[in-house]
Amino acid sequence: MYAEGVADMAGRIRDEDIALVRERSSIADVISETVTLKSAGSGNLKGLCPFHDEKSPSFNVSPARNVWYCFGCGAGGDAIKFLMDAEHLSFVESVERLADRAGIQLRYVEGESPAPRARPQQGQRQRLVAAHAAAVDFYRAQLTTAGARPAREFLARRGFDRAAAERYGCGFAPDAWDLLTKHLRQQGFSHDELVTGGLSRPSRSGTLIDRFRRRLMWPIRDLAGDVIGFGARKLFDDDDGPKYLNTPETPIYKKSHVLYGIDQAKREIARQGKVVVVEGYTDVMACHLAGVPTAVATCGTAFGADHIGVLRRLLLDTDAVAGEVIFTFDGDAAGQKAALRAFEDDQRFVGRTFIAVSPDSMDPCDLRLAKGDMAVRDLVARREPLVDFALRQVINRYDLDTVDGRVEAMRRAAPLVAKLKDREKRPEYVRKLAGDLGMEIEPVQRAVLAAASATPGKDAAPARRPAPAEPIVDNPQSMVEREALKLALQEPVLAGPMFDAVEASEYRHPVHAAVRAAVAAVGGAATATGGAVWIESVRDACEDLAARALVGELAVEPLRIDGEPDPRYVSITMARLQWGSVTSRIKDLKSRIQRINPVNNKDEYFAAFGELLSLEQHARALREQAAGGL
């Protein structure tokens, strides 16, 4: 949720810098890079929503307030939120991206967060990214030299032509000790920058030398497409280093967060709701070229919790939208072990997890070479549920022809069934496991229940949020309440004093009242200057989910007036709002008076009657103020 992203920023980027980024980021310019916008009247722009399929445009942008909202799918926010949704970036990454665009130097507050994330120094990220971009150009140029012939031959043997090498930025680290280092120093990058970025390292003599030498190079990009590191493959037999050598941990390269190919795959992952996790750079290339554009791979580390977090955002992995995660592992012992480890992480996903193993135990790259593109697509299409594969691997370790073997297999397999997040599937898998073991259902069922009870919290059903009440927009009172809230959000300088004078109790619908309370919680409309900062502060102050969504909608919904609003229009709107509430109270009070015995309860009767006269006088004044209507 967006508010959670904002909360996550506490103690990291200063709030005033975030506000400055919001103010200086032109929402129209940012969105126009991916969405064609046309005039929608009243200064607003409209286009086809990038987050759901639609034939008629319902995606609205308000340049005056730097916010956007889609009336079709309900998504909305400011430029930061758009980048989060469109580019699948975190809140921090979106702020940093917009700050770079606007030329804003962000300031970071360290030590206030319970678990502060390691962060580059001020301006350091831009320098390191620029150094890596220059290194990509250098390595790519080296791939065409005579010394890079082994690298070109390796790519050709793996089925990749020159176009494929250029698409993925493949390059070659030459047989030289400091050629890249000298090249980057000549371009103005410092000794410390090259060492910090992992591009160079000190030699034993103290001089600076290249980190990579005589290797085939793959640039590793983040979600935004910036190169943040490299993967390097050994080519020569006399190279005593590891087969693959990656960039070390740096301020911009965290291997537990990085997925190779994510920059090219992210849009298809989001569109298809599916991701294929492979094991290497060439497997990613082979899958993409074979027509499986959702493939990604880890970079020198096992698939873990941080990778899951990245994919969940891409997949929109929620209770409402459950995607597919397909793992491809070799059929050897190491691949089987990796698959079982993946099943342990399966419970972190809401969506379904699968495994695809080639019958010939070939990885996608080998499979493409041997049998063509169709074989790679068929491999993914023939996927099986990861739990089925995991159960089979456990059972196959034991001799099921013996009692001891069957019982031990049951004991080892039962926890896997107990871990299934979809509890409705457990009875079916109990029956399947009993059948595979050749045992009765009852002992298997007892073993699964015992395993489930041994894991606290596994069977606890997640709390469901109540469905939010939607305001009725065709009700006259609801319409005027919406108009009042729109004035406060869109024109706080104009409407602030009159809006703040009317309490939340005048709003009949609870969602409208919740938005009004949020306005009060952030100091009132009269204190605001408007724009995205103001709107987002009100949104974040909403405790009600429906109210939070409504803020985005009201921020771009046109006012019910031709031309620009003026103080008279605000006065009429606020009078109409109070008049509806006052007439409702008059009706209730008249009903109460009818129930009072004027003889036995004389004081109560006259007090109520006096209150009625006062309310009717107030109603007449409001009716005169609201003359002309909406």
SULVENHU-V669491 format. One record per residue. RES is the residue in one letter. SS is DSSP state (H for helix, E for strand, - for the rest). PSI is psi in whole degrees, 0 to 359 (none if undefined). D_FIRST is the distance of its C-alpha to the first C-alpha in Angstrom with 1 decimal. Layout:
res = <RES	RES>
ss = <SS	SS>
psi = <PSI	PSI>
d_first = <D_FIRST	D_FIRST>
This chain:
res = <M	Y	A	E	G	V	A	D	M	A	G	R	I	R	D	E	D	I	A	L	V	R	E	R	S	S	I	A	D	V	I	S	E	T	V	T	L	K	S	A	G	S	G	N	L	K	G	L	C	P	F	H	D	E	K	S	P	S	F	N	V	S	P	A	R	N	V	W	Y	C	F	G	C	G	A	G	G	D	A	I	K	F	L	M	D	A	E	H	L	S	F	V	E	S	V	E	R	L	A	D	R	A	G	I	Q	L	R	Y	V	E	G	E	S	P	A	P	R	A	R	P	Q	Q	G	Q	R	Q	R	L	V	A	A	H	A	A	A	V	D	F	Y	R	A	Q	L	T	T	A	G	A	R	P	A	R	E	F	L	A	R	R	G	F	D	R	A	A	A	E	R	Y	G	C	G	F	A	P	D	A	W	D	L	L	T	K	H	L	R	Q	Q	G	F	S	H	D	E	L	V	T	G	G	L	S	R	P	S	R	S	G	T	L	I	D	R	F	R	R	R	L	M	W	P	I	R	D	L	A	G	D	V	I	G	F	G	A	R	K	L	F	D	D	D	D	G	P	K	Y	L	N	T	P	E	T	P	I	Y	K	K	S	H	V	L	Y	G	I	D	Q	A	K	R	E	I	A	R	Q	G	K	V	V	V	V	E	G	Y	T	D	V	M	A	C	H	L	A	G	V	P	T	A	V	A	T	C	G	T	A	F	G	A	D	H	I	G	V	L	R	R	L	L	L	D	T	D	A	V	A	G	E	V	I	F	T	F	D	G	D	A	A	G	Q	K	A	A	L	R	A	F	E	D	D	Q	R	F	V	G	R	T	F	I	A	V	S	P	D	S	M	D	P	C	D	L	R	L	A	K	G	D	M	A	V	R	D	L	V	A	R	R	E	P	L	V	D	F	A	L	R	Q	V	I	N	R	Y	D	L	D	T	V	D	G	R	V	E	A	M	R	R	A	A	P	L	V	A	K	L	K	D	R	E	K	R	P	E	Y	V	R	K	L	A	G	D	L	G	M	E	I	E	P	V	Q	R	A	V	L	A	A	A	S	A	T	P	G	K	D	A	A	P	A	R	R	P	A	P	A	E	P	I	V	D	N	P	Q	S	M	V	E	R	E	A	L	K	L	A	L	Q	E	P	V	L	A	G	P	M	F	D	A	V	E	A	S	E	Y	R	H	P	V	H	A	A	V	R	A	A	V	A	A	V	G	G	A	A	T	A	T	G	G	A	V	W	I	E	S	V	R	D	A	C	E	D	L	A	A	R	A	L	V	G	E	L	A	V	E	P	L	R	I	D	G	E	P	D	P	R	Y	V	S	I	T	M	A	R	L	Q	W	G	S	V	T	S	R	I	K	D	L	K	S	R	I	Q	R	I	N	P	V	N	N	K	D	E	Y	F	A	A	F	G	E	L	L	S	L	E	Q	H	A	R	A	L	R	E	Q	A	A	G	G	L>
ss = <-	H	H	H	H	H	H	H	-	-	-	-	E	-	H	H	H	H	H	H	H	H	H	H	-	-	H	H	H	H	H	H	-	-	-	-	-	E	E	E	E	-	-	E	E	E	E	-	-	-	-	-	-	-	-	-	-	-	E	E	E	E	-	-	-	-	E	E	E	E	-	-	-	-	-	E	E	-	H	H	H	H	H	H	H	H	-	-	-	-	H	H	H	H	H	H	H	H	H	H	H	H	-	-	-	-	-	E	-	-	-	-	-	-	-	-	-	-	-	-	-	-	-	H	H	H	H	H	H	H	H	H	H	H	H	H	H	H	H	H	H	H	-	-	-	H	H	H	H	H	H	H	H	H	H	H	H	-	-	-	-	H	H	H	H	H	H	-	-	-	E	E	E	-	-	-	-	-	H	H	H	H	H	H	H	H	-	-	-	-	H	H	H	H	H	H	-	-	-	E	E	E	-	-	-	-	-	E	E	E	-	-	-	-	E	E	E	E	E	E	E	-	-	-	-	-	E	E	E	E	E	E	E	E	-	-	-	-	-	-	-	-	-	E	E	E	-	-	-	-	-	-	-	-	-	-	-	-	E	E	-	H	H	H	H	H	H	H	H	H	H	H	-	E	E	E	E	E	-	-	H	H	H	H	H	H	H	H	H	H	-	-	-	-	E	E	E	E	-	-	-	-	-	-	H	H	H	H	H	H	H	H	H	H	H	-	-	-	-	-	-	-	-	E	E	E	E	E	-	-	-	-	H	H	H	H	H	H	H	H	H	H	H	H	H	H	-	-	-	-	-	E	E	E	E	E	-	-	-	-	-	-	-	H	H	H	H	H	H	H	H	-	H	H	H	H	H	H	H	H	H	-	-	E	E	H	H	H	H	H	H	H	H	H	H	-	-	-	-	-	-	-	H	H	H	H	H	H	H	H	H	H	H	H	H	H	H	H	-	-	-	-	H	H	H	H	H	H	H	H	H	H	H	H	H	H	H	-	-	-	H	H	H	H	H	H	H	H	H	H	H	H	H	-	-	-	-	-	-	-	-	-	-	-	-	-	-	-	-	-	-	-	-	-	-	H	H	H	H	H	H	H	H	H	H	H	H	H	H	H	-	H	H	H	H	H	H	H	H	H	-	-	-	H	H	H	-	-	-	H	H	H	H	H	H	H	H	H	H	H	H	-	-	-	H	H	H	-	-	-	H	H	H	H	H	H	H	H	H	H	H	-	-	-	H	H	H	H	H	H	H	H	H	H	H	H	-	-	-	-	-	-	-	-	-	-	H	H	H	H	H	H	H	H	H	H	H	H	H	H	H	H	H	H	H	H	H	H	H	H	H	H	H	H	H	-	-	-	-	-	-	H	H	H	H	H	H	H	H	H	H	H	H	H	H	H	H	H	H	H	H	H	H	H	H	-	-	-	-	->
psi = <148	317	326	323	321	316	326	343	348	128	11	276	136	141	320	331	322	317	321	321	317	317	322	357	111	112	323	318	318	313	328	343	338	344	132	121	140	160	136	10	160	26	357	162	156	147	180	133	130	357	354	156	133	153	326	136	128	7	112	139	132	95	327	328	0	40	164	158	140	119	350	314	352	2	151	170	208	194	325	312	324	315	322	316	318	322	359	45	160	171	315	313	322	316	315	321	314	326	317	317	321	358	32	128	116	147	136	134	113	150	351	338	144	326	73	139	141	137	143	156	166	122	353	319	314	319	318	321	319	322	319	323	320	324	322	313	320	310	322	320	324	337	339	357	166	323	343	10	317	326	317	322	322	313	318	318	331	4	21	122	186	322	320	319	320	323	322	7	26	146	191	131	116	168	72	154	327	27	314	317	313	319	314	326	323	335	4	5	139	166	310	322	319	323	315	322	353	13	331	166	153	139	177	331	353	348	161	129	165	143	322	139	132	45	153	132	137	124	138	124	154	185	328	352	0	138	125	355	183	150	134	128	134	140	336	141	329	6	113	9	178	161	315	135	126	162	138	172	129	174	338	351	109	107	334	347	345	139	119	135	358	329	325	335	343	320	319	325	314	321	316	342	37	141	142	119	115	185	347	170	315	331	320	313	315	317	312	314	337	358	21	80	2	13	139	166	152	166	88	18	163	153	126	193	321	322	322	319	319	313	326	322	321	322	353	49	87	176	327	327	103	117	187	134	118	116	138	120	153	155	3	181	320	320	321	320	319	322	318	324	324	324	326	323	350	325	347	342	145	323	186	143	142	170	143	114	126	138	332	12	34	145	167	324	313	319	319	319	318	322	358	175	320	325	324	317	322	324	313	321	331	18	154	154	137	327	323	315	316	317	318	320	323	313	322	349	347	154	103	358	353	154	315	320	316	316	318	321	320	316	323	328	332	318	331	318	321	335	352	124	332	97	337	341	345	315	322	320	334	313	319	316	318	317	318	327	344	37	166	157	322	310	326	318	318	321	321	317	320	320	322	318	338	351	96	137	352	325	3	119	134	142	135	135	141	145	130	144	128	130	143	112	345	4	130	317	319	323	318	328	317	318	319	317	323	319	318	322	320	328	58	327	319	313	347	303	315	323	313	335	346	120	163	336	343	347	122	326	133	328	319	317	325	321	317	319	324	322	315	323	333	17	359	157	331	341	355	155	354	183	186	323	315	312	317	328	322	317	315	334	350	121	338	130	319	322	320	318	323	327	315	322	312	336	336	350	128	147	155	56	141	129	192	141	152	175	325	319	320	316	316	316	313	327	317	322	311	325	319	320	318	316	327	320	325	317	316	321	321	319	322	319	322	335	351	133	111	343	309	336	58	315	316	321	312	328	315	321	321	320	321	315	319	317	321	323	317	320	321	319	319	322	321	320	325	9	135	337	190	none>
d_first = <0.0	3.8	5.6	5.4	6.7	9.1	10.2	10.8	13.2	15.5	18.9	18.5	18.6	20.3	18.5	21.5	21.2	17.6	19.0	21.9	19.9	18.2	21.7	23.5	21.3	22.9	20.2	23.1	24.3	21.1	20.4	24.1	24.1	22.5	23.0	26.3	26.1	28.9	29.8	28.5	30.6	29.9	28.9	25.8	25.4	24.5	24.0	23.0	19.2	18.4	15.6	17.9	21.7	23.6	27.2	26.9	24.6	21.9	19.7	20.6	20.6	21.9	23.6	25.0	21.6	19.8	17.0	16.5	15.6	16.5	18.4	18.6	15.2	13.3	11.1	11.7	11.5	13.9	15.5	13.0	10.1	13.0	14.0	10.6	10.8	14.6	15.6	13.0	12.9	10.9	10.3	13.8	15.4	14.5	15.9	18.9	19.6	19.7	21.8	24.2	24.5	25.3	27.6	25.7	26.3	23.4	24.3	22.7	23.1	23.9	24.3	21.9	19.1	19.9	19.5	19.8	19.5	22.8	22.8	25.5	27.8	27.6	28.4	29.0	26.3	27.9	31.3	30.4	28.8	31.8	34.1	32.6	32.8	36.5	37.0	35.8	38.4	41.0	40.4	40.4	43.7	45.1	44.5	47.3	49.9	52.7	51.3	48.1	50.1	48.9	45.3	46.0	48.0	45.2	42.8	45.5	46.2	42.6	42.7	41.1	43.0	42.8	40.2	37.9	38.5	37.7	34.5	33.1	34.8	37.2	39.7	42.4	42.9	46.7	49.4	49.5	48.5	47.0	47.0	43.2	43.3	46.1	44.5	41.3	43.3	45.3	42.1	41.4	39.0	40.0	41.2	38.2	35.7	37.2	37.3	33.8	32.4	34.4	36.6	39.8	41.2	44.2	47.3	49.8	51.9	49.1	48.7	45.5	45.3	42.9	40.5	41.0	44.4	46.0	42.8	40.9	37.6	34.2	31.7	28.2	25.4	21.7	19.0	20.2	23.7	25.2	27.8	27.1	29.7	32.4	33.6	37.5	39.8	43.3	46.1	49.3	51.0	52.1	48.5	48.1	44.4	41.7	41.2	37.8	37.0	33.6	32.5	32.1	29.1	28.7	26.3	24.8	25.5	23.8	25.2	22.7	19.9	22.2	22.9	25.9	25.7	21.9	22.6	24.8	23.1	19.4	20.0	22.0	19.7	16.9	19.7	21.4	18.7	21.1	21.8	25.2	25.6	29.1	31.0	32.4	32.4	35.2	33.5	30.5	33.1	35.1	32.2	31.0	34.7	35.4	32.7	29.8	27.4	24.4	26.2	25.0	26.6	26.1	28.2	30.7	28.6	27.7	24.5	22.2	18.8	17.6	18.6	16.8	13.5	14.4	15.5	12.6	10.5	13.7	14.4	11.2	12.3	11.1	13.6	14.0	14.5	16.4	18.0	21.1	21.8	25.6	27.3	30.8	33.1	36.8	38.9	40.5	40.0	37.4	35.4	35.7	34.6	31.5	30.7	31.0	28.8	26.1	26.5	25.6	22.3	21.9	20.4	17.2	16.6	15.8	18.0	21.7	23.5	27.0	29.8	32.3	35.6	38.5	41.7	43.5	41.0	40.3	37.2	35.9	37.9	41.1	40.5	40.2	43.4	45.3	44.3	42.4	39.0	39.2	39.5	36.2	34.5	36.4	35.2	31.6	32.5	34.5	31.6	31.8	29.2	28.8	29.8	33.1	33.8	33.0	35.2	38.0	38.0	38.3	41.0	43.0	43.7	46.0	49.3	48.7	52.4	52.7	51.5	50.2	48.2	46.6	45.7	44.2	42.2	40.9	39.9	38.0	36.3	35.4	32.4	30.9	31.1	29.8	26.6	25.6	22.2	23.5	26.1	27.8	29.0	30.6	33.9	34.4	34.0	36.3	38.9	38.4	38.8	41.9	43.4	42.8	44.4	47.2	46.5	46.2	42.8	43.2	43.4	40.4	38.4	39.4	38.4	34.9	34.5	35.9	33.5	30.5	31.7	32.2	28.5	26.9	23.7	24.0	25.0	22.6	20.8	17.1	16.7	15.8	14.1	16.7	16.6	15.9	19.2	19.6	21.9	25.2	25.8	29.5	30.4	32.4	30.9	27.3	28.1	29.5	26.5	24.2	26.7	26.8	23.0	23.2	26.0	24.2	21.2	23.4	26.6	26.1	29.3	31.3	29.9	28.7	31.9	32.6	29.0	28.7	32.1	30.8	29.0	26.0	28.6	30.0	26.9	27.7	24.4	22.0	18.9	21.0	22.1	18.6	17.9	21.4	20.8	17.7	20.2	22.7	20.4	20.0	23.8	24.6	24.9	28.3	27.0	24.7	25.8	23.2	21.2	17.6	17.6	18.7	16.3	13.2	14.8	15.3	11.8	10.6	13.6	12.9	12.8	13.0	10.2	13.0	14.0	10.7	11.1	14.8	14.7	13.8	16.5	19.1	18.7	20.3	22.4	26.1	28.1	30.9	33.6	35.6	35.7	34.1	33.4	35.8	36.5	38.5	35.6	33.3	36.1	36.7	33.0	32.7	36.1	35.2	32.1	34.3	37.1	35.1	34.2	37.7	39.4	37.3	38.4	42.0	42.0	40.8	43.4	46.2	45.5	45.6	49.0	50.5	49.9	51.5	55.3	56.7	59.8	58.2	55.1	56.5	54.4	51.1	52.3	53.3	50.1	48.0	50.4	50.1	46.3	46.6	49.0	46.6	43.6	45.8	47.0	43.4	42.6	45.6	44.5	41.0	42.6	44.7	41.8	39.9	43.0	42.2	38.9	35.9>
